[in-house]
Structure formats: structure tokens, C-alpha cells
Amino acid sequence: MDSFEKIQYVIATTLKVSPDKITKETSDKDLAAWDSLAHVNLMMSLEQTLDLFLEVEDFPKLTSVPAILEYLREQGKG
């Protein structure tokens, strides 16, 4: 499973949407389920699933699949 597939799985599972709704371009604006509370839950799910620690200050930057993938690359996790 590559980084995108992991992110796709985590987002789909956390937001309770079909994985095919998550593309490499998806952002919080594309999914009604990705609201502020869901975003916090998503950040926690990413931490648990990908074995990383996210600073609360980074949460606002991680509102799209491309941003999350870039963050993982920067952290050496993707």
C-alpha cells in the first residue's frame, strides 16, 4: 500500500465515505463530511495509522490529500 492508498483509507474510514470519493486532489472543501470536528478526528487517525505525531499548529495546513502527502514526505513517512 503506497502513501496515497494509506491516506485514502484513513480519510474514507474516518469520514465514513467511499474510498473512491478520495482522489489525489481531494480537499476538505470537496467532502461535506470533512468538517472541523471530523478534521480533528482525521488528524488523530493519521497519527495512529501512520505512527507519527502531528503538532496542533500543523492541523490547519493539512486540509487536503496533497498537503498531507507533502507533510508525510517532509517527515520521512511518505
Summary of the structure (lengths in Angstrom):
residues: 78
radius of gyration: 11.1
end to end distance: 11.1
largest distance: 30.3
contacts: 207
relative contact order: 0.20
helix: 64%
strand: 3%
